[in-house]
Structures are given as structure tokens and as C-alpha cells.
Amino acid sequence: MVDPPAFDYRAKIKEIDDDENLTAADKSTYKRSLADKKYVSEEDPFDLEKYRQAAGIAYDFSKQKMEQAGGQERETIGKGATEQRTSAEQAQQLKEKDEARDYGQAQRAYRY
């Protein structure tokens, strides 16, 4: 069995940079594809597709955690707003009672 030639990443990048027939976008695309090849070789069992799948799973998990945290935050804010409205309503009722009491006392005191 013949060993495949060693992959020279820097030489390939230089070839792409030196090629005047390629646009900047094409050069960028070719460089990205070379970067994928650089990390996937016979000596290195790194599997780029498995890495992408794992990154996707991690992203989905993180997104789910953020959504749950957001839901809890909205729920907490909602509870706080409800309690604040209830408290303001109770304060208004007490204020009205106090005013009615004070008015009644003032009317009785005026009669004497």
C-alpha cells in the first residue's frame, strides 16, 4: 500500500492566493474547504460532520435553556406585576376608607 502524499495546507493556501483568475469570494470559499480538509486526514480521526452534529446539539440545548430561562423571567415579571396591581388596589381601598372615616369624623365634629 502506498502512503498518500502529505497534505501541505500552507502551500495550497499560497496557490489559492496567487491565482489571479479567482475572485475574492472564490478564494474565501476554497480556503474554507481547505480548512475542512486540513482537519480531516488519515492520521487524525477528527470527523468534521460529527463535530458539526455535536455543535448543533449543543446549540439546540443552549437555545432550549435560554427559552426556558426567558419563560421563567416572563412568569416572574407577570407575577410581580399582578402583585403590584393588587397591592395598589388594596392601598386605594384603604385610602378611600380612611378618607370616608375622616370625612365622617369631620362632619360629626362640625355639628358640635
N, C-alpha and C positions, 0 to 999 in steps of 0.2 A: 504494500500500500504506500502510495506516495503522499507525503505531507503537503497540504495546501500551502501556497505561499503566504508569508506573514502579511497581515493587513497593516499597511502604513497609513494611518489616519492623517498625519500632518502632510504627507506627500499628496494625498488625494485632495485635501483642502487647498493646498497650493495650486494644484492643477485646476481646480474649480475657479479659484480667484484669478488665475492667469488667463483663463479662457475669455476672450473678448467677445465671443459670439453669444454669450449668455447674458440675460438681463439680471438685474439685482434680485428680483423676485425668484428667478430660476436658481440663481446661486444660493439663495437662502434655503430654498426647497431641497436642493441637492445636499447642502450641508446638514440639514436636519436628518435626511435619510442616511447620510454617512454616520451621524452621531448614533443613530439606531444600530447600525452595523458595528460600530466601534464597541458597543456594549454587549453585542451578541456575537460571540465567537465560539470556536470549538473548545478552547481551553477554559472559557468562562461559561458556566451553565446558566448564566443570568437569562431569564426568559422575559423579554420586554412585554409580551402580551399578558403574562401572569402578573407582572408589575402593574400594568395598566388596569387589570381587573381588580387587583388589591387596592389600588389608588381609588378606583371607582367605588368599591365597597366602603373604604374609609370616608370618602366624600359623602356617600349616602348616609352613613352612620352619623357623621358630623352634622349634616343637614337636618336629620331627624332630631338630634339632640337640641339643635338651635330652635327648631319648630316647637318642640316640647317646652323649652325654656320660654319662648315667646308666648305660648299659650298660658303658661303659669303666670307670666308677668301680666298679661291682659286680664286674667282672672283676678289677680291680686289688685290691680288698678280698679277693676269693676267693683270688687268688694269694698275697697276704700272709698270709692265714690258713693256707693249705696249707704255706707255707714255715715259718711259726711252729710248726705242729704237727710238721713234720718235724724242725725244729731241737730242739724239746722232746723228741721221741722219741730223737734221737741223744744229747742230753745225758743222758737217763735211762739209755740203754745204756752210755755211758761211766762214769756214776756207779756202775752195777751192776758193771762190770768193775773199777773202782778198789776198790770195797768187797770184791769177791772176792779181788783181789790182796792188799789189806791184811789180810784175814782169813787168807789163806794164809801171809803173812809172819808174822803174829802166832802162828799155830799152830806154824810151824817154830821161831820164837824161843822159844816156851814149852817145847818139847822139850829145848832145851839147858839 
